[in-house]
Amino acid sequence: MVEIPDSLPARMFLLAYDVNKQRMAGSGGRLGYVLRAAALTELYLDGRLAEERRRPVPGTPGDDPYGVLAQISTSRPRSWQYWVRKDNRAIVGTVRAELERGGWIRVRRRRVLGLFPSTRVTVRDTRVVKELWGGASSALRGRPVAHVNSYDAAAVALAAAGELKTVLPGSDRRRHKRRIEELTARSGPAAPAVRKVIRSQRAAAVASSGG
């Protein structure tokens, strides 16, 4: 069996890798929302994060690998959407560095036109991505929702909310809509927050264009 990373953000980063095109799919901003939500979801599933009045609050003490719990602990109550947006681009670099140190990915850094920094990510062993995709696929189509591995359920919920086409093309999101809703309900409030952030962003873009 192929070894896969323990953390949910690391798993979601790898799931955003397009094995056929050998590059990361989607924009850094949207991937950042998914990774922030993955960090929130991991804390929520482990009980380190709870919810009061539809806002995240600290739960039982424990590890805080991405510093998200520390941010919430020192802030006034804020919405899940706020915490999904907070530092969304920074977490992409944090998780990428974590995977690079662990030997999961190779990162090539260069400057486009000699000016603009660019990074190209290559997954060293694509079997890891396929193993993660298999878990998500099984969660979507297999056993009863109550028996699905919690991280596999969360991977589907986050991929659907973040419109991560490497995991769930639009046709699959529509076809399995009810199953995705059930898996999302199991995974906590962070995934729905991603969907709300993306929808509000899209609406703002339409309004600014006069459409």
C-alpha positions as a printed NumPy array, in Angstrom:
array([[  0.   ,   0.   ,   0.   ],
       [  1.287,   3.483,  -0.872],
       [  2.056,   5.79 ,   2.055],
       [  0.08 ,   9.039,   2.064],
       [  0.48 ,  12.23 ,   4.161],
       [ -1.284,  12.396,   7.505],
       [ -2.576,  15.969,   7.312],
       [ -5.764,  16.882,   5.476],
       [ -4.288,  20.068,   3.919],
       [ -1.364,  18.051,   2.518],
       [ -3.786,  15.518,   1.053],
       [ -5.894,  18.24 ,  -0.55 ],
       [ -2.798,  19.866,  -2.069],
       [ -1.842,  16.555,  -3.696],
       [ -5.408,  15.999,  -4.89 ],
       [ -5.153,  19.316,  -6.747],
       [ -2.331,  17.875,  -8.85 ],
       [ -3.3  ,  16.942, -12.403],
       [ -1.503,  13.645, -13.011],
       [ -2.096,  13.733, -16.775],
       [ -0.821,  17.289, -17.28 ],
       [  1.799,  16.932, -14.514],
       [  1.001,  20.273, -12.935],
       [ -1.17 ,  21.844, -10.266],
       [ -4.734,  22.584, -11.327],
       [ -6.728,  25.697, -10.465],
       [ -5.708,  29.094,  -9.184],
       [ -3.601,  29.651,  -6.087],
       [ -6.371,  31.709,  -4.493],
       [ -9.001,  28.998,  -4.755],
       [ -6.573,  26.276,  -3.71 ],
       [ -5.761,  28.426,  -0.693],
       [ -9.433,  28.482,   0.31 ],
       [ -9.541,  24.689,   0.094],
       [ -6.355,  24.303,   2.135],
       [ -7.507,  26.75 ,   4.824],
       [-10.825,  24.887,   5.007],
       [ -8.926,  21.591,   5.205],
       [ -6.942,  22.89 ,   8.187],
       [-10.167,  24.047,   9.851],
       [-11.873,  20.733,   9.085],
       [ -8.987,  18.716,  10.519],
       [ -9.2  ,  20.682,  13.769],
       [-12.996,  20.351,  13.821],
       [-13.007,  16.594,  13.238],
       [-10.429,  16.086,  15.995],
       [-12.395,  18.225,  18.462],
       [ -9.711,  20.911,  18.682],
       [-12.204,  23.306,  17.114],
       [-15.885,  23.613,  17.992],
       [-18.733,  25.833,  16.86 ],
       [-20.806,  28.389,  18.754],
       [-23.403,  30.628,  17.102],
       [-22.205,  29.466,  13.679],
       [-18.651,  30.595,  14.403],
       [-15.54 ,  28.493,  15.111],
       [-14.265,  28.52 ,  18.7  ],
       [-11.381,  26.627,  20.372],
       [-12.229,  23.11 ,  21.487],
       [ -9.997,  20.639,  23.338],
       [ -6.288,  21.58 ,  23.435],
       [ -4.029,  19.868,  20.914],
       [ -1.681,  20.277,  17.984],
       [ -2.094,  23.321,  15.747],
       [  0.211,  22.544,  12.795],
       [ -0.869,  25.488,  10.623],
       [ -1.421,  28.068,  13.368],
       [ -5.134,  28.37 ,  12.566],
       [ -6.299,  27.586,  16.091],
       [ -3.949,  30.217,  17.513],
       [ -5.447,  32.809,  15.16 ],
       [ -8.994,  31.933,  16.212],
       [ -8.08 ,  31.863,  19.905],
       [ -6.735,  35.414,  19.851],
       [ -9.482,  36.924,  17.682],
       [-12.996,  38.127,  18.344],
       [-15.654,  35.713,  17.025],
       [-15.657,  35.643,  13.23 ],
       [-17.414,  33.614,  10.555],
       [-16.103,  30.424,   8.986],
       [-15.886,  32.342,   5.697],
       [-13.526,  34.854,   7.285],
       [-11.163,  32.092,   8.416],
       [-11.313,  30.382,   5.017],
       [-10.211,  33.636,   3.358],
       [ -7.625,  34.548,   6.007],
       [ -4.036,  33.958,   4.78 ],
       [ -5.381,  31.781,   1.968],
       [ -2.381,  32.363,  -0.277],
       [  0.15 ,  31.927,   2.517],
       [ -1.074,  28.431,   3.385],
       [ -0.401,  27.254,  -0.185],
       [  3.285,  28.013,   0.323],
       [  3.276,  26.486,   3.806],
       [  1.777,  23.179,   2.677],
       [  3.938,  23.106,  -0.457],
       [  7.076,  23.539,   1.683],
       [  5.878,  20.811,   4.052],
       [  5.403,  18.369,   1.167],
       [  8.735,  19.348,  -0.376],
       [ 10.575,  18.707,   2.911],
       [  8.812,  15.356,   3.229],
       [  9.929,  14.305,  -0.238],
       [  6.403,  14.081,  -1.633],
       [  6.91 ,  16.747,  -4.303],
       [  9.656,  18.458,  -6.273],
       [  9.446,  22.246,  -6.649],
       [ 11.231,  24.114,  -9.43 ],
       [ 11.497,  27.854,  -8.909],
       [ 12.198,  30.312, -11.712],
       [ 11.404,  33.825, -12.886],
       [  9.16 ,  34.463, -15.881],
       [ 10.731,  37.077, -18.164],
       [ 13.409,  37.351, -15.535],
       [ 11.012,  39.253, -13.267],
       [  8.018,  37.338, -11.968],
       [  8.61 ,  34.434,  -9.569],
       [  7.025,  31.158, -10.64 ],
       [  6.979,  27.677,  -9.154],
       [  6.354,  24.371, -10.879],
       [  5.323,  21.442,  -8.715],
       [  5.88 ,  17.813,  -9.662],
       [  4.632,  14.942,  -7.515],
       [  7.467,  12.444,  -7.128],
       [  5.228,   9.36 ,  -6.981],
       [  1.853,   9.812,  -8.671],
       [  0.614,   6.606,  -7.017],
       [  0.109,   8.771,  -3.907],
       [ -2.323,  11.016,  -5.801],
       [ -4.096,   7.983,  -7.258],
       [ -4.402,   6.432,  -3.785],
       [ -5.963,   9.638,  -2.432],
       [ -8.252,   9.895,  -5.452],
       [ -9.312,   6.264,  -4.899],
       [-10.303,   7.058,  -1.314],
       [-12.339,  10.067,  -2.41 ],
       [-13.937,   8.101,  -5.235],
       [-14.879,   5.289,  -2.86 ],
       [-16.416,   7.816,  -0.448],
       [-18.487,   9.215,  -3.29 ],
       [-19.72 ,   5.929,  -4.7  ],
       [-19.172,   3.197,  -2.124],
       [-20.197,   2.282,   1.385],
       [-22.848,   4.033,   3.527],
       [-21.822,   7.579,   4.474],
       [-21.614,   6.71 ,   8.192],
       [-18.88 ,   4.152,   7.425],
       [-16.746,   6.343,   5.166],
       [-13.307,   7.365,   6.458],
       [-13.688,  10.912,   7.833],
       [-10.768,  12.326,   5.799],
       [-12.065,  10.732,   2.585],
       [-15.493,  12.238,   3.271],
       [-13.883,  15.616,   3.93 ],
       [-11.806,  15.356,   0.738],
       [-14.994,  14.993,  -1.322],
       [-16.747,  17.814,   0.548],
       [-13.799,  20.188,   0.15 ],
       [-13.178,  19.269,  -3.486],
       [-16.84 ,  19.856,  -4.335],
       [-16.972,  23.18 ,  -2.485],
       [-13.713,  24.376,  -4.041],
       [-14.669,  23.098,  -7.504],
       [-11.504,  21.005,  -7.634],
       [-11.907,  19.384, -11.033],
       [ -9.032,  16.939, -10.54 ],
       [-11.263,  15.196,  -7.984],
       [-14.777,  16.156,  -9.07 ],
       [-15.537,  17.432, -12.566],
       [-18.699,  19.524, -12.8  ],
       [-20.671,  16.586, -14.197],
       [-19.806,  14.451, -11.14 ],
       [-20.728,  17.267,  -8.752],
       [-24.176,  17.423, -10.355],
       [-24.641,  13.653, -10.629],
       [-23.702,  12.965,  -7.002],
       [-25.173,  16.111,  -5.478],
       [-27.097,  14.368,  -2.696],
       [-24.186,  12.127,  -1.72 ],
       [-21.87 ,  15.153,  -1.61 ],
       [-24.35 ,  16.948,   0.671],
       [-24.333,  13.954,   3.036],
       [-20.527,  13.791,   3.091],
       [-20.364,  17.558,   3.632],
       [-22.74 ,  17.313,   6.603],
       [-20.338,  14.778,   8.145],
       [-17.316,  17.02 ,   7.611],
       [-18.347,  20.188,   9.415],
       [-18.92 ,  23.855,   8.542],
       [-15.662,  24.722,   6.743],
       [-16.505,  23.17 ,   3.365],
       [-19.822,  25.057,   3.006],
       [-17.885,  28.215,   3.91 ],
       [-15.603,  27.647,   0.9  ],
       [-18.628,  27.437,  -1.37 ],
       [-19.994,  30.708,   0.046],
       [-16.636,  32.475,  -0.38 ],
       [-16.346,  31.399,  -4.015],
       [-19.952,  32.339,  -4.785],
       [-19.581,  35.795,  -3.227],
       [-16.31 ,  36.288,  -5.1  ],
       [-18.007,  35.327,  -8.354],
       [-20.956,  37.627,  -7.674],
       [-18.6  ,  40.512,  -6.908],
       [-16.731,  39.919, -10.17 ],
       [-20.009,  39.986, -12.15 ],
       [-21.131,  43.164, -10.377],
       [-17.829,  44.934, -11.034],
       [-17.993,  44.033, -14.719],
       [-21.539,  45.391, -14.963],
       [-22.879,  41.966, -15.953]])
